[in-house]
Amino acid sequence: MSQEQSTTEQADDARMIVDLVAKFVDQELMPLEAAVLAREIKAEPLKLLPEEEAPLLKKCKELGLWALDAPEELGGANLSATTWMALNEELGRTVTPFVFPPDSPNMHMLLAVGTPEQKKKYLEPYAAGTAKSAIAISEPNAGGDPSGMITRAEKVGNEWVINGRKIWVSKVPSADFVIVMARVGAGKRHEGITAFIVEKGTPGFEILREIPMLGGHRTYELVFEDCRIPEENVLGEIGAGFAPMQLRLVVRRLQIGTWCIGMCRRAVEMMVSHAKQRTTFGALLADRQAVQWWIADAAMKMHACRLMVQDAARKQDQGIDVRTEASMIKVYATEMAAEVLDHAMQTLGAMGVTKELPLQLMAQRVRVMRVYEGPSEVHRMSIAKKIIKEAR
């Protein structure tokens, strides 16, 4: 088989998987939106009920939509980053809170630096969907600057003892283990930052409080008080935890870019549908220049954002460092989505700002995105520093 034929087949396979995911979103996830929105109206957590999630997971198994970007040796499909990001764009079109197991970023961190024993104990069940995880990075006084963390880990005999607090941690109650970032020694900035695997129920590890967030989401504050873990639960090298943490963050930032494109697609569809039917002062909204420009601007920015994601994903598939590209995508995509969603809500008028439609929930989701995985201001600072450094 020629290289050209192989490339064509890979592209066809990728297109088939993306089409399958699009149908899954339309047929399985969209119908659940009414129930999700009803719970959000009552200020309940934005999550699926067990009786809603179980059939979805069963369907994923049947369709092969499981461990899609995991290596084949872990039972995964080993999809390229390019295809994986295209799938996430489809997921972004719905407010039903569902991702294909396992949630990808922590898996990539375990793949990169996990020992064979850690991969057997934690990664294999994680990829199989029988275990869940969370990651604890931010702290009460060092939110947007991970290098300012003060949570400490000290070696005592054949154990590590962790003391400190973490905040804004998602998915903790359902997590079987948490990847905790802590500092070893008295270094500054990134020095000494190390990753540790802390299992659920470990003495000294406590969920201090639940924090309600915009859009029905929940995060948690954690406390570690003389929390002892075995030395084999160090993830990666001592003092070298910043780089694999950044790898994990890059994966999520690219996902955020695709989710934002998906949300914008949904918003534009709703805007166009309404504009073609709604008449004001004797003319359709679709004939109003303001609305036409909103639609045109949205289409151009979505196209640009998709190209940015595709470029970064291709580079990632080639093993190229795309931290700067990921920062650009994170900023551009979230600001694009905030604008497009706002214009869609404005076009729909009073209906656009009701809680009966998904637009308000998407808008809240995007507002949170502009803060987590690094606030926009920090990303801009990072991008500028790199450009200035290279110019010298």
C-alpha positions as CSV (number, residue, x, y, z in Angstrom):
1,M,0.0,0.0,0.0
2,S,1.3,3.4,-0.9
3,Q,1.8,6.2,1.6
4,E,-0.9,8.2,-0.2
5,Q,-3.4,5.3,0.1
6,S,-2.6,4.9,3.8
7,T,-3.1,8.6,4.5
8,T,-6.4,8.5,2.6
9,E,-7.6,5.5,4.6
10,Q,-6.6,7.2,7.9
11,A,-8.5,10.3,6.9
12,D,-11.6,8.3,6.0
13,D,-11.4,6.4,9.3
14,A,-11.1,9.6,11.2
15,R,-14.1,11.1,9.4
16,M,-16.2,8.0,10.2
17,I,-15.3,8.3,13.9
18,V,-16.2,12.0,14.0
19,D,-19.5,11.3,12.2
20,L,-20.2,8.5,14.7
21,V,-19.6,10.9,17.6
22,A,-21.8,13.6,16.0
23,K,-24.7,11.1,15.8
24,F,-24.0,10.1,19.4
25,V,-24.3,13.7,20.5
26,D,-27.5,14.3,18.4
27,Q,-29.2,11.1,19.4
28,E,-28.0,10.3,22.9
29,L,-26.8,13.6,24.6
30,M,-29.1,16.3,23.1
31,P,-32.3,14.6,24.4
32,L,-30.9,14.8,28.0
33,E,-30.5,18.6,27.8
34,A,-34.0,19.4,29.1
35,A,-33.4,17.4,32.3
36,V,-29.9,18.9,32.7
37,L,-31.3,22.5,32.3
38,A,-34.2,21.7,34.7
39,R,-31.6,20.7,37.4
40,E,-29.5,23.8,36.7
41,I,-32.6,26.0,37.2
42,K,-33.0,24.5,40.6
43,A,-29.3,25.2,41.4
44,E,-28.5,21.5,41.6
45,P,-25.1,20.2,40.5
46,L,-24.6,20.0,36.8
47,K,-24.1,16.2,36.4
48,L,-25.9,13.2,35.0
49,L,-27.9,11.0,37.3
50,P,-26.6,7.4,37.5
51,E,-29.7,6.1,35.6
52,E,-28.8,8.6,32.8
53,E,-25.1,8.0,32.7
54,A,-25.2,4.1,32.7
55,P,-27.0,3.8,29.3
56,L,-24.6,6.3,27.8
57,L,-21.5,4.3,29.0
58,K,-23.1,1.1,27.8
59,K,-23.7,2.7,24.4
60,C,-20.1,3.9,24.3
61,K,-18.9,0.4,24.9
62,E,-21.1,-0.9,22.1
63,L,-19.9,1.7,19.6
64,G,-16.2,1.5,20.5
65,L,-16.2,5.1,21.9
66,W,-14.0,4.3,24.8
67,A,-10.3,5.1,25.6
68,L,-10.2,6.7,22.2
69,D,-6.8,8.4,22.7
70,A,-5.3,5.7,24.9
71,P,-2.6,3.4,23.5
72,E,-3.6,0.1,22.0
73,E,-1.8,-1.9,24.7
74,L,-4.2,-0.3,27.2
75,G,-7.2,-1.4,25.0
76,G,-7.5,2.1,23.5
77,A,-8.0,3.2,19.9
78,N,-4.8,5.3,19.9
79,L,-6.4,8.1,18.0
80,S,-4.2,11.0,16.8
81,A,-4.5,14.3,18.6
82,T,-6.0,15.8,15.4
83,T,-8.9,13.3,15.4
84,W,-9.3,13.5,19.1
85,M,-9.8,17.2,19.0
86,A,-12.3,16.9,16.2
87,L,-14.4,14.6,18.4
88,N,-14.3,17.1,21.2
89,E,-15.7,19.8,19.0
90,E,-18.8,17.6,18.6
91,L,-19.1,17.2,22.3
92,G,-19.0,21.0,22.7
93,R,-22.3,21.4,20.9
94,T,-24.3,20.1,23.9
95,V,-24.6,21.2,27.5
96,T,-25.1,17.6,28.6
97,P,-22.1,17.0,30.9
98,F,-20.5,13.9,29.4
99,V,-17.0,13.0,28.1
100,F,-15.9,9.7,26.6
101,P,-14.0,7.7,29.3
102,P,-11.4,8.2,30.5
103,D,-11.1,12.0,30.9
104,S,-8.0,12.5,28.8
105,P,-5.5,14.9,30.4
106,N,-4.6,12.9,33.5
107,M,-4.1,9.8,31.4
108,H,-1.5,11.6,29.3
109,M,0.4,12.6,32.4
110,L,0.4,9.0,33.7
111,L,1.5,7.8,30.3
112,A,4.4,10.2,30.2
113,V,6.0,9.6,33.6
114,G,4.3,6.7,35.3
115,T,6.3,3.7,36.3
116,P,5.3,0.3,35.0
117,E,3.8,-0.5,38.4
118,Q,1.9,2.8,38.5
119,K,0.6,2.2,35.0
120,K,-0.6,-1.3,36.0
121,K,-2.2,-0.1,39.2
122,Y,-3.7,3.2,38.2
123,L,-3.5,3.8,34.4
124,E,-4.9,0.5,33.2
125,P,-8.2,0.7,35.3
126,Y,-8.3,4.4,34.4
127,A,-8.2,3.7,30.7
128,A,-10.6,0.8,31.1
129,G,-13.1,3.2,32.8
130,T,-13.2,1.4,36.1
131,A,-11.3,4.1,37.9
132,K,-11.6,7.9,38.0
133,S,-9.1,10.6,38.9
134,A,-8.6,14.3,39.7
135,I,-5.7,16.6,39.8
136,A,-4.9,19.2,42.6
137,I,-2.7,22.1,41.5
138,S,-4.2,25.5,42.6
139,E,-3.9,26.8,46.1
140,P,-5.8,29.5,48.0
141,N,-2.9,32.0,47.6
142,A,-1.4,30.8,44.3
143,G,-4.3,30.2,42.0
144,G,-3.0,31.3,38.6
145,D,0.7,30.8,39.5
146,P,1.4,27.1,40.1
147,S,5.0,28.0,40.8
148,G,3.9,29.8,44.0
149,M,2.5,26.7,45.6
150,I,3.4,26.1,49.2
151,T,2.0,22.6,49.8
152,R,5.0,20.6,50.9
153,A,6.1,17.0,50.8
154,E,8.8,15.6,53.0
155,K,10.4,12.2,52.9
156,V,10.1,10.4,56.2
157,G,11.6,6.9,56.1
158,N,10.0,5.1,53.1
159,E,7.0,7.4,53.0
160,W,6.2,10.9,51.8
161,V,4.3,13.2,54.2
162,I,2.2,15.9,52.5
163,N,0.9,19.1,54.2
164,G,-1.0,21.9,52.7
165,R,-4.2,22.9,51.0
166,K,-5.6,22.8,47.4
167,I,-8.6,24.5,45.9
168,W,-10.7,24.6,42.8
169,V,-10.3,20.9,42.3
170,S,-12.9,19.2,40.2
171,K,-14.4,15.7,40.4
172,V,-12.9,14.8,43.8
173,P,-15.8,12.9,45.4
174,S,-15.9,10.4,42.5
175,A,-12.1,10.1,42.1
176,D,-10.4,6.9,43.2
177,F,-7.1,8.8,43.3
178,V,-5.9,12.4,43.1
179,I,-2.6,13.6,41.5
180,V,-1.4,16.2,44.0
181,M,1.3,18.7,43.1
182,A,3.5,19.6,46.0
183,R,6.9,21.2,46.6
184,V,9.9,19.2,47.8
185,G,12.6,21.3,49.5
186,A,12.9,25.0,49.7
187,G,13.3,25.9,46.0
188,K,11.6,28.8,44.2
189,R,9.5,29.0,41.1
190,H,9.3,25.6,39.5
191,E,12.1,24.1,41.6
192,G,11.0,21.1,43.7
193,I,7.5,20.8,42.2
194,T,6.6,17.1,42.3
195,A,3.6,15.0,41.5
196,F,2.2,12.5,44.0
197,I,-0.6,9.9,43.7
198,V,-2.9,10.1,46.7
199,E,-5.6,7.4,46.9
200,K,-9.1,8.0,48.1
201,G,-9.5,7.4,51.8
202,T,-5.8,8.0,52.6
203,P,-5.6,9.3,56.3
204,G,-4.8,13.0,56.4
205,F,-6.5,13.6,53.0
206,E,-9.8,15.5,53.6
207,I,-12.4,17.3,51.4
208,L,-12.7,20.5,53.3
209,R,-15.7,22.0,51.4
210,E,-17.7,22.0,48.2
211,I,-17.7,25.2,46.2
212,P,-20.6,26.0,43.9
213,M,-19.5,27.5,40.6
214,L,-21.2,29.1,37.7
215,G,-23.3,26.9,35.5
216,G,-24.0,24.3,38.2
217,H,-20.4,23.1,38.4
218,R,-18.8,22.2,41.7
219,T,-15.2,22.4,42.8
220,Y,-13.6,21.4,46.1
221,E,-11.1,22.6,48.6
222,L,-8.8,19.9,50.0
223,V,-6.6,19.7,53.1
224,F,-3.6,17.5,53.5
225,E,-2.5,17.1,57.2
226,D,0.4,14.7,57.7
227,C,-1.0,12.8,54.8
228,R,1.4,9.8,54.4
229,I,1.8,8.0,51.1
230,P,4.3,5.3,50.0
231,E,7.4,6.3,48.2
232,E,6.3,4.4,45.1
233,N,3.4,6.9,44.7
234,V,5.8,9.6,43.5
235,L,4.7,10.3,39.9
236,G,7.8,11.1,37.8
237,E,11.0,12.4,39.2
238,I,11.4,14.4,42.4
239,G,11.4,18.1,41.5
240,A,10.5,17.5,37.9
241,G,6.7,17.6,38.1
242,F,6.2,20.9,36.3
243,A,6.8,19.6,32.8
244,P,4.4,16.6,32.9
245,M,1.8,18.9,34.6
246,Q,2.2,21.3,31.7
247,L,1.7,18.4,29.3
248,R,-1.6,17.6,31.1
249,L,-2.6,21.3,30.9
250,V,-1.8,21.5,27.2
251,V,-4.2,18.6,26.4
252,R,-7.0,20.3,28.3
253,R,-6.3,23.7,26.7
254,L,-6.6,22.2,23.2
255,Q,-9.8,20.5,24.3
256,I,-11.1,23.9,25.5
257,G,-10.5,25.3,22.1
258,T,-12.6,22.6,20.4
259,W,-15.4,22.8,23.0
260,C,-15.6,26.5,22.3
261,I,-15.9,25.9,18.6
262,G,-18.7,23.4,19.3
263,M,-20.6,25.8,21.4
264,C,-20.2,28.5,18.8
265,R,-21.6,26.2,16.1
266,R,-24.6,25.5,18.2
267,A,-25.1,29.2,19.0
268,V,-24.8,30.2,15.3
269,E,-27.3,27.5,14.3
270,M,-29.8,28.9,16.8
271,M,-29.1,32.5,15.8
272,V,-29.6,31.8,12.1
273,S,-32.8,29.7,12.7
274,H,-34.3,32.5,14.7
275,A,-33.2,35.3,12.4
276,K,-34.8,33.6,9.4
277,Q,-38.2,33.5,11.2
278,R,-38.3,36.6,13.4
279,T,-39.6,39.8,11.9
280,T,-39.1,43.2,13.5
281,F,-40.3,46.6,12.1
282,G,-41.3,44.9,8.8
283,A,-38.1,43.0,8.1
284,L,-36.5,39.7,9.0
285,L,-33.6,39.8,11.5
286,A,-31.7,37.8,8.9
287,D,-31.8,41.0,6.7
288,R,-30.5,43.2,9.4
289,Q,-26.8,44.2,8.8
290,A,-26.0,43.9,12.5
291,V,-27.1,40.3,12.7
292,Q,-25.5,39.5,9.4
293,W,-22.2,40.8,10.6
294,W,-22.5,38.8,13.9
295,I,-23.0,35.7,11.8
296,A,-20.1,36.5,9.5
297,D,-17.7,37.4,12.3
298,A,-18.6,34.1,14.1
299,A,-18.0,32.0,11.0
300,M,-14.6,33.7,10.4
301,K,-13.5,33.3,14.0
302,M,-14.6,29.7,14.2
303,H,-12.7,28.9,11.0
304,A,-9.6,30.6,12.4
305,C,-9.9,28.8,15.7
306,R,-10.3,25.4,14.1
307,L,-7.2,25.9,12.0
308,M,-5.3,26.9,15.2
309,V,-6.4,23.7,16.9
310,Q,-5.6,21.5,13.9
311,D,-2.2,23.1,13.6
312,A,-1.4,22.5,17.3
313,A,-2.8,19.0,17.2
314,R,-0.7,18.0,14.2
315,K,2.4,19.4,15.9
316,Q,1.6,17.4,19.0
317,D,1.2,14.2,17.0
318,Q,4.8,14.9,15.8
319,G,6.1,15.3,19.3
320,I,6.5,19.1,19.1
321,D,6.1,21.3,22.1
322,V,2.9,23.3,21.6
323,R,2.6,25.0,25.0
324,T,2.6,28.5,23.3
325,E,0.0,27.4,20.7
326,A,-2.1,26.0,23.5
327,S,-2.0,29.3,25.4
328,M,-3.0,31.2,22.2
329,I,-5.9,28.8,21.6
330,K,-7.1,29.0,25.2
331,V,-7.3,32.8,25.1
332,Y,-8.7,33.1,21.5
333,A,-11.3,30.4,21.8
334,T,-12.8,31.5,25.1
335,E,-13.0,35.1,24.1
336,M,-14.5,34.1,20.7
337,A,-17.1,31.9,22.4
338,A,-18.0,34.6,24.9
339,E,-18.7,37.1,22.0
340,V,-20.5,34.6,19.8
341,L,-22.8,33.4,22.6
342,D,-23.5,37.0,23.6
343,H,-24.5,37.9,20.1
344,A,-26.7,34.8,19.8
345,M,-28.5,35.6,23.0
346,Q,-29.0,39.2,21.8
347,T,-30.4,38.0,18.5
348,L,-32.9,35.8,20.3
349,G,-34.0,38.6,22.6
350,A,-35.7,37.7,25.8
351,M,-35.8,34.0,24.8
352,G,-32.1,34.1,24.5
353,V,-31.6,34.9,28.2
354,T,-34.0,32.4,29.6
355,K,-32.8,29.4,31.5
356,E,-34.9,27.2,29.2
357,L,-32.3,27.4,26.4
358,P,-28.7,26.1,26.6
359,L,-27.2,29.5,25.6
360,Q,-27.0,30.9,29.1
361,L,-25.4,27.7,30.4
362,M,-22.8,27.7,27.7
363,A,-22.1,31.4,28.4
364,Q,-21.5,30.5,32.1
365,R,-19.3,27.6,31.1
366,V,-17.2,29.9,28.9
367,R,-16.9,32.5,31.7
368,V,-15.4,29.8,33.9
369,M,-13.1,28.6,31.2
370,R,-11.5,32.1,31.0
371,V,-10.2,31.4,34.5
372,Y,-9.4,27.7,34.9
373,E,-6.4,26.0,33.2
374,G,-4.7,29.4,33.4
375,P,-6.5,32.8,33.3
376,S,-6.3,34.8,30.0
377,E,-3.9,37.4,31.5
378,V,-1.3,34.8,32.5
379,H,-1.5,33.2,29.1
380,R,-1.0,36.5,27.3
381,M,2.0,37.2,29.6
382,S,3.5,33.8,28.8
383,I,3.0,34.3,25.0
384,A,4.6,37.7,25.1
385,K,7.6,36.6,27.2
386,K,8.3,33.8,24.7
387,I,8.1,36.1,21.7
388,I,10.2,38.8,23.3
389,K,12.8,36.2,24.3
390,E,13.0,34.8,20.8
391,A,13.3,38.3,19.3
392,R,16.5,38.9,21.4
